[in-house]
Amino acid sequence: MDAKDLDTRFQDAVAIADKMSQATLPQDVQLRLYAYYKQATFGTVDPSSISATYQLRDAFKTNAWMQISHLSADEAKELYIEAIHSLTKK
């Protein structure tokens, strides 16, 4: 599978996610999707860029992202796509 196909499938999954209501998703799922998205689009989180004054919610989001920092962008895209598709099948 080539990178363009992966990017197309990823953008399709992002479009599906944009139509989902956050209120219907458990917070752990929201955090997982956030982490996959950030890793896929920005790469590994840079701990030095984290503000010391951020909120608790931001801490959870950053922690989720840091937990998957070992994944490549392509791996994160695949996991994001799989997660979105598993949610739409429920």
N, CA, C and O atoms as a GROMACS GRO file, in nm:
protein
  360
    1MET      N    1   0.085  -0.118   0.000
    1MET     CA    2   0.000   0.000   0.000
    1MET      C    3   0.090   0.124   0.000
    1MET      O    4   0.181   0.134   0.082
    2ASP      N    5   0.065   0.215  -0.088
    2ASP     CA    6   0.152   0.332  -0.098
    2ASP      C    7   0.107   0.444  -0.002
    2ASP      O    8  -0.003   0.442   0.052
    3ALA      N    9   0.197   0.540   0.016
    3ALA     CA   10   0.173   0.649   0.112
    3ALA      C   11   0.051   0.732   0.074
    3ALA      O   12  -0.022   0.778   0.162
    4LYS      N   13   0.029   0.753  -0.055
    4LYS     CA   14  -0.085   0.834  -0.098
    4LYS      C   15  -0.216   0.766  -0.059
    4LYS      O   16  -0.309   0.831  -0.013
    5ASP      N   17  -0.222   0.635  -0.078
    5ASP     CA   18  -0.342   0.561  -0.039
    5ASP      C   19  -0.365   0.572   0.112
    5ASP      O   20  -0.478   0.593   0.156
    6LEU      N   21  -0.258   0.558   0.189
    6LEU     CA   22  -0.269   0.571   0.335
    6LEU      C   23  -0.316   0.710   0.373
    6LEU      O   24  -0.405   0.725   0.457
    7ASP      N   25  -0.259   0.813   0.311
    7ASP     CA   26  -0.300   0.950   0.342
    7ASP      C   27  -0.446   0.975   0.305
    7ASP      O   28  -0.517   1.045   0.376
    8THR      N   29  -0.490   0.918   0.194
    8THR     CA   30  -0.630   0.932   0.152
    8THR      C   31  -0.722   0.864   0.252
    8THR      O   32  -0.824   0.921   0.291
    9ARG      N   33  -0.686   0.742   0.293
    9ARG     CA   34  -0.769   0.670   0.390
    9ARG      C   35  -0.770   0.742   0.524
    9ARG      O   36  -0.872   0.745   0.594
   10PHE      N   37  -0.655   0.801   0.560
   10PHE     CA   38  -0.646   0.876   0.686
   10PHE      C   39  -0.736   1.000   0.680
   10PHE      O   40  -0.811   1.027   0.774
   11GLN      N   41  -0.730   1.074   0.571
   11GLN     CA   42  -0.815   1.193   0.558
   11GLN      C   43  -0.963   1.156   0.557
   11GLN      O   44  -1.046   1.230   0.610
   12ASP      N   45  -0.997   1.042   0.497
   12ASP     CA   46  -1.135   0.994   0.501
   12ASP      C   47  -1.178   0.964   0.644
   12ASP      O   48  -1.290   0.997   0.684
   13ALA      N   49  -1.090   0.902   0.721
   13ALA     CA   50  -1.120   0.871   0.861
   13ALA      C   51  -1.135   0.999   0.943
   13ALA      O   52  -1.221   1.007   1.030
   14VAL      N   53  -1.051   1.098   0.916
   14VAL     CA   54  -1.061   1.227   0.986
   14VAL      C   55  -1.195   1.292   0.955
   14VAL      O   56  -1.259   1.349   1.044
   15ALA      N   57  -1.239   1.284   0.831
   15ALA     CA   58  -1.369   1.340   0.793
   15ALA      C   59  -1.483   1.270   0.866
   15ALA      O   60  -1.579   1.334   0.908
   16ILE      N   61  -1.473   1.139   0.882
   16ILE     CA   62  -1.574   1.065   0.958
   16ILE      C   63  -1.572   1.109   1.103
   16ILE      O   64  -1.678   1.131   1.163
   17ALA      N   65  -1.453   1.122   1.160
   17ALA     CA   66  -1.440   1.162   1.300
   17ALA      C   67  -1.496   1.301   1.325
   17ALA      O   68  -1.554   1.328   1.430
   18ASP      N   69  -1.478   1.390   1.228
   18ASP     CA   70  -1.529   1.526   1.241
   18ASP      C   71  -1.680   1.531   1.256
   18ASP      O   72  -1.736   1.624   1.314
   19LYS      N   73  -1.748   1.429   1.203
   19LYS     CA   74  -1.894   1.424   1.210
   19LYS      C   75  -1.944   1.355   1.337
   19LYS      O   76  -2.064   1.357   1.365
   20MET      N   77  -1.852   1.295   1.414
   20MET     CA   78  -1.890   1.225   1.536
   20MET      C   79  -1.909   1.325   1.649
   20MET      O   80  -1.843   1.429   1.653
   21SER      N   81  -1.997   1.292   1.739
   21SER     CA   82  -2.017   1.375   1.857
   21SER      C   83  -1.925   1.326   1.968
   21SER      O   84  -1.924   1.208   2.002
   22GLN      N   85  -1.848   1.418   2.024
   22GLN     CA   86  -1.759   1.380   2.134
   22GLN      C   87  -1.837   1.328   2.254
   22GLN      O   88  -1.787   1.244   2.329
   23ALA      N   89  -1.958   1.375   2.271
   23ALA     CA   90  -2.039   1.333   2.385
   23ALA      C   91  -2.072   1.185   2.380
   23ALA      O   92  -2.101   1.124   2.484
   24THR      N   93  -2.069   1.125   2.262
   24THR     CA   94  -2.103   0.984   2.250
   24THR      C   95  -1.982   0.892   2.265
   24THR      O   96  -1.997   0.770   2.272
   25LEU      N   97  -1.862   0.949   2.269
   25LEU     CA   98  -1.741   0.869   2.279
   25LEU      C   99  -1.686   0.871   2.421
   25LEU      O  100  -1.676   0.978   2.482
   26PRO      N  101  -1.649   0.755   2.474
   26PRO     CA  102  -1.584   0.753   2.606
   26PRO      C  103  -1.454   0.834   2.602
   26PRO      O  104  -1.390   0.844   2.497
   27GLN      N  105  -1.417   0.889   2.714
   27GLN     CA  106  -1.298   0.976   2.716
   27GLN      C  107  -1.171   0.901   2.681
   27GLN      O  108  -1.081   0.959   2.620
   28ASP      N  109  -1.160   0.774   2.717
   28ASP     CA  110  -1.039   0.700   2.681
   28ASP      C  111  -1.028   0.684   2.530
   28ASP      O  112  -0.917   0.685   2.476
   29VAL      N  113  -1.141   0.669   2.462
   29VAL     CA  114  -1.141   0.659   2.316
   29VAL      C  115  -1.103   0.794   2.256
   29VAL      O  116  -1.025   0.800   2.161
   30GLN      N  117  -1.158   0.902   2.311
   30GLN     CA  118  -1.123   1.035   2.262
   30GLN      C  119  -0.973   1.060   2.276
   30GLN      O  120  -0.911   1.114   2.185
   31LEU      N  121  -0.916   1.020   2.389
   31LEU     CA  122  -0.772   1.041   2.411
   31LEU      C  123  -0.689   0.958   2.314
   31LEU      O  124  -0.588   1.006   2.262
   32ARG      N  125  -0.730   0.835   2.289
   32ARG     CA  126  -0.658   0.748   2.197
   32ARG      C  127  -0.661   0.807   2.056
   32ARG      O  128  -0.559   0.811   1.987
   33LEU      N  129  -0.779   0.852   2.013
   33LEU     CA  130  -0.790   0.914   1.880
   33LEU      C  131  -0.705   1.039   1.871
   33LEU      O  132  -0.637   1.062   1.771
   34TYR      N  133  -0.709   1.120   1.975
   34TYR     CA  134  -0.628   1.243   1.979
   34TYR      C  135  -0.479   1.208   1.964
   34TYR      O  136  -0.408   1.269   1.884
   35ALA      N  137  -0.434   1.109   2.040
   35ALA     CA  138  -0.293   1.072   2.038
   35ALA      C  139  -0.252   1.021   1.901
   35ALA      O  140  -0.148   1.060   1.849
   36TYR      N  141  -0.333   0.933   1.842
   36TYR     CA  142  -0.302   0.882   1.708
   36TYR      C  143  -0.296   0.996   1.606
   36TYR      O  144  -0.207   1.001   1.522
   37TYR      N  145  -0.393   1.087   1.615
   37TYR     CA  146  -0.398   1.199   1.521
   37TYR      C  147  -0.273   1.286   1.535
   37TYR      O  148  -0.209   1.322   1.435
   38LYS      N  149  -0.239   1.321   1.658
   38LYS     CA  150  -0.122   1.408   1.680
   38LYS      C  151   0.007   1.340   1.634
   38LYS      O  152   0.092   1.403   1.572
   39GLN      N  153   0.021   1.210   1.665
   39GLN     CA  154   0.141   1.138   1.624
   39GLN      C  155   0.148   1.128   1.472
   39GLN      O  156   0.255   1.140   1.413
   40ALA      N  157   0.031   1.108   1.410
   40ALA     CA  158   0.027   1.095   1.264
   40ALA      C  159   0.055   1.226   1.193
   40ALA      O  160   0.113   1.227   1.085
   41THR      N  161   0.014   1.337   1.252
   41THR     CA  162   0.026   1.465   1.184
   41THR      C  163   0.142   1.552   1.232
   41THR      O  164   0.193   1.634   1.155
   42PHE      N  165   0.184   1.535   1.357
   42PHE     CA  166   0.292   1.620   1.410
   42PHE      C  167   0.416   1.542   1.450
   42PHE      O  168   0.522   1.602   1.470
   43GLY      N  169   0.405   1.410   1.462
   43GLY     CA  170   0.519   1.330   1.506
   43GLY      C  171   0.526   1.326   1.658
   43GLY      O  172   0.430   1.359   1.727
   44THR      N  173   0.639   1.286   1.707
   44THR     CA  174   0.659   1.268   1.850
   44THR      C  175   0.650   1.401   1.925
   44THR      O  176   0.705   1.503   1.881
   45VAL      N  177   0.581   1.397   2.038
   45VAL     CA  178   0.565   1.517   2.120
   45VAL      C  179   0.701   1.561   2.173
   45VAL      O  180   0.785   1.479   2.210
   46ASP      N  181   0.722   1.691   2.176
   46ASP     CA  182   0.846   1.749   2.228
   46ASP      C  183   0.819   1.795   2.371
   46ASP      O  184   0.753   1.897   2.391
   47PRO      N  185   0.870   1.722   2.471
   47PRO     CA  186   0.842   1.758   2.610
   47PRO      C  187   0.884   1.900   2.647
   47PRO      O  188   0.826   1.960   2.737
   48SER      N  189   0.983   1.954   2.579
   48SER     CA  190   1.029   2.089   2.612
   48SER      C  191   0.930   2.196   2.567
   48SER      O  192   0.937   2.310   2.612
   49SER      N  193   0.837   2.159   2.479
   49SER     CA  194   0.740   2.256   2.430
   49SER      C  195   0.613   2.262   2.516
   49SER      O  196   0.522   2.339   2.488
   50ILE      N  197   0.608   2.178   2.620
   50ILE     CA  198   0.490   2.172   2.705
   50ILE      C  199   0.495   2.286   2.806
   50ILE      O  200   0.593   2.303   2.878
   51SER      N  201   0.388   2.361   2.810
   51SER     CA  202   0.379   2.474   2.903
   51SER      C  203   0.358   2.423   3.045
   51SER      O  204   0.290   2.323   3.067
   52ALA      N  205   0.416   2.491   3.140
   52ALA     CA  206   0.401   2.454   3.281
   52ALA      C  207   0.265   2.496   3.335
   52ALA      O  208   0.227   2.455   3.445
   53THR      N  209   0.192   2.576   3.262
   53THR     CA  210   0.065   2.628   3.312
   53THR      C  211  -0.057   2.567   3.245
   53THR      O  212  -0.166   2.622   3.252
   54TYR      N  213  -0.039   2.452   3.179
   54TYR     CA  214  -0.153   2.396   3.108
   54TYR      C  215  -0.250   2.327   3.205
   54TYR      O  216  -0.215   2.296   3.319
   55GLN      N  217  -0.369   2.304   3.158
   55GLN     CA  218  -0.476   2.250   3.240
   55GLN      C  219  -0.466   2.097   3.251
   55GLN      O  220  -0.392   2.032   3.177
   56LEU      N  221  -0.543   2.042   3.344
   56LEU     CA  222  -0.544   1.898   3.366
   56LEU      C  223  -0.584   1.823   3.238
   56LEU      O  224  -0.525   1.720   3.206
   57ARG      N  225  -0.682   1.875   3.167
   57ARG     CA  226  -0.726   1.812   3.042
   57ARG      C  227  -0.610   1.803   2.944
   57ARG      O  228  -0.592   1.700   2.878
   58ASP      N  229  -0.532   1.908   2.934
   58ASP     CA  230  -0.416   1.908   2.845
   58ASP      C  231  -0.311   1.806   2.890
   58ASP      O  232  -0.243   1.746   2.807
   59ALA      N  233  -0.300   1.787   3.021
   59ALA     CA  234  -0.205   1.689   3.073
   59ALA      C  235  -0.244   1.548   3.030
   59ALA      O  236  -0.157   1.469   2.992
   60PHE      N  237  -0.372   1.516   3.034
   60PHE     CA  238  -0.419   1.386   2.990
   60PHE      C  239  -0.393   1.367   2.840
   60PHE      O  240  -0.351   1.260   2.797
   61LYS      N  241  -0.418   1.471   2.762
   61LYS     CA  242  -0.398   1.464   2.618
   61LYS      C  243  -0.250   1.444   2.586
   61LYS      O  244  -0.214   1.360   2.503
   62THR      N  245  -0.164   1.520   2.652
   62THR     CA  246  -0.021   1.508   2.629
   62THR      C  247   0.029   1.371   2.672
   62THR      O  248   0.113   1.311   2.604
   63ASN      N  249  -0.020   1.321   2.784
   63ASN     CA  250   0.019   1.188   2.832
   63ASN      C  251  -0.020   1.081   2.731
   63ASN      O  252   0.060   0.992   2.702
   64ALA      N  253  -0.141   1.089   2.678
   64ALA     CA  254  -0.186   0.991   2.578
   64ALA      C  255  -0.095   0.994   2.456
   64ALA      O  256  -0.059   0.890   2.402
   65TRP      N  257  -0.057   1.113   2.413
   65TRP     CA  258   0.030   1.129   2.298
   65TRP      C  259   0.169   1.072   2.327
   65TRP      O  260   0.227   1.004   2.243
   66MET      N  261   0.221   1.100   2.445
   66MET     CA  262   0.354   1.053   2.480
   66MET      C  263   0.358   0.900   2.488
   66MET      O  264   0.461   0.839   2.458
   67GLN      N  265   0.247   0.838   2.528
   67GLN     CA  266   0.244   0.693   2.540
   67GLN      C  267   0.258   0.621   2.406
   67GLN      O  268   0.300   0.505   2.402
   68ILE      N  269   0.225   0.689   2.297
   68ILE     CA  270   0.238   0.625   2.166
   68ILE      C  271   0.351   0.687   2.083
   68ILE      O  272   0.355   0.670   1.962
   69SER      N  273   0.440   0.758   2.148
   69SER     CA  274   0.546   0.829   2.075
   69SER      C  275   0.642   0.734   2.003
   69SER      O  276   0.720   0.777   1.919
   70HIS      N  277   0.637   0.606   2.036
   70HIS     CA  278   0.723   0.508   1.969
   70HIS      C  279   0.671   0.470   1.830
   70HIS      O  280   0.742   0.406   1.753
   71LEU      N  281   0.547   0.510   1.798
   71LEU     CA  282   0.488   0.477   1.669
   71LEU      C  283   0.536   0.573   1.561
   71LEU      O  284   0.561   0.691   1.586
   72SER      N  285   0.548   0.521   1.441
   72SER     CA  286   0.577   0.609   1.328
   72SER      C  287   0.447   0.680   1.289
   72SER      O  288   0.339   0.642   1.333
   73ALA      N  289   0.458   0.782   1.206
   73ALA     CA  290   0.339   0.853   1.159
   73ALA      C  291   0.247   0.758   1.084
   73ALA      O  292   0.125   0.764   1.101
   74ASP      N  293   0.303   0.672   1.001
   74ASP     CA  294   0.221   0.578   0.925
   74ASP      C  295   0.150   0.478   1.016
   74ASP      O  296   0.033   0.444   0.993
   75GLU      N  297   0.220   0.430   1.118
   75GLU     CA  298   0.157   0.338   1.213
   75GLU      C  299   0.041   0.407   1.286
   75GLU      O  300  -0.066   0.348   1.305
   76ALA      N  301   0.063   0.532   1.325
   76ALA     CA  302  -0.042   0.607   1.394
   76ALA      C  303  -0.162   0.629   1.302
   76ALA      O  304  -0.276   0.621   1.347
   77LYS      N  305  -0.136   0.656   1.176
   77LYS     CA  306  -0.246   0.673   1.080
   77LYS      C  307  -0.327   0.544   1.068
   77LYS      O  308  -0.450   0.548   1.069
   78GLU      N  309  -0.259   0.432   1.055
   78GLU     CA  310  -0.328   0.303   1.044
   78GLU      C  311  -0.414   0.276   1.168
   78GLU      O  312  -0.528   0.231   1.156
   79LEU      N  313  -0.359   0.302   1.285
   79LEU     CA  314  -0.434   0.278   1.408
   79LEU      C  315  -0.553   0.374   1.421
   79LEU      O  316  -0.658   0.335   1.471
   80TYR      N  317  -0.536   0.496   1.376
   80TYR     CA  318  -0.645   0.593   1.377
   80TYR      C  319  -0.757   0.545   1.284
   80TYR      O  320  -0.874   0.547   1.321
   81ILE      N  321  -0.720   0.502   1.166
   81ILE     CA  322  -0.818   0.453   1.068
   81ILE      C  323  -0.893   0.333   1.126
   81ILE      O  324  -1.015   0.327   1.118
   82GLU      N  325  -0.818   0.238   1.184
   82GLU     CA  326  -0.882   0.119   1.244
   82GLU      C  327  -0.977   0.159   1.356
   82GLU      O  328  -1.088   0.105   1.365
   83ALA      N  329  -0.936   0.252   1.440
   83ALA     CA  330  -1.020   0.295   1.552
   83ALA      C  331  -1.148   0.360   1.503
   83ALA      O  332  -1.256   0.331   1.554
   84ILE      N  333  -1.138   0.446   1.405
   84ILE     CA  334  -1.256   0.514   1.351
   84ILE      C  335  -1.352   0.412   1.288
   84ILE      O  336  -1.473   0.417   1.310
   85HIS      N  337  -1.297   0.320   1.212
   85HIS     CA  338  -1.382   0.220   1.147
   85HIS      C  339  -1.446   0.126   1.248
   85HIS      O  340  -1.559   0.082   1.228
   86SER      N  341  -1.376   0.096   1.358
   86SER     CA  342  -1.437   0.010   1.459
   86SER      C  343  -1.552   0.084   1.530
   86SER      O  344  -1.650   0.022   1.571
   87LEU      N  345  -1.539   0.214   1.544
   87LEU     CA  346  -1.644   0.293   1.608
   87LEU      C  347  -1.766   0.306   1.518
   87LEU      O  348  -1.879   0.310   1.568
   88THR      N  349  -1.746   0.312   1.389
   88THR     CA  350  -1.859   0.328   1.298
   88THR      C  351  -1.933   0.197   1.276
   88THR      O  352  -2.046   0.197   1.227
   89LYS      N  353  -1.872   0.086   1.311
   89LYS     CA  354  -1.938  -0.044   1.296
   89LYS      C  355  -2.026  -0.079   1.414
   89LYS      O  356  -2.104  -0.174   1.407
   90LYS      N  357  -2.015  -0.003   1.522
   90LYS     CA  358  -2.094  -0.032   1.644
   90LYS      C  359  -2.236   0.014   1.628
   90LYS      O  360  -2.317  -0.003   1.720
   0.00000   0.00000   0.00000
